[in-house]
Every structure is written in C-alpha cells, then in structure tokens.
Amino acid sequence: MKIKAKVAEKKEIRKKIDTDFIKLDSFLKMNDAVQTGGHAKIVIQGGEVKVNGEVCLQRGKKIRKGDWVEFERTVYIAE
C-alpha cells in the first residue's frame, strides 16, 4: 500500500523594521504570528520558533535586517 502525503508549502512574509534590531517576541507580535507576549514566550520556550534555521529559545534574541524567523510554516523576513 502506498501512502501519499501533501506537505503544505511555507508562506513568506517580509516586514520592514525601522530600528537596528527588534526582540524576537516583539517581532512575532508585530507580524501577528502570536496574539500576546505570553503566547510568544510559550512558543519560543517550547522550541517552536527558528531564527535563521536554528531553533531559538531566547525571547530577547535580537532580530536584525536580513534575519528570518520561522513559525508555523511561515517565514518572516526582517527588512
């Protein structure tokens, strides 16, 4: 028996940041990926968020222009 599975493609969203950096939890909130800072804390500490391809457990990780954050099959790119 053969099983076929479709893998959902990742969405890509580009977001301009006006400062030198933004903290990871704030970046997720800014992109409406999470509803609150508490929600951001849970998903980050749960290992559900990647920064530049690596799992990141730091809420205060500095996201700079050119960095990308992946969460729930969406890639958020800081510009």
Secondary structure, 3 states (H helix, E strand, C coil): CCCCCCCCCCEEEEECCCCCCEEHHHHHHHCCCCCCHHHHHHHHHCCCCEECCEECCCCCCEECCCCEEEECCEEEEEC
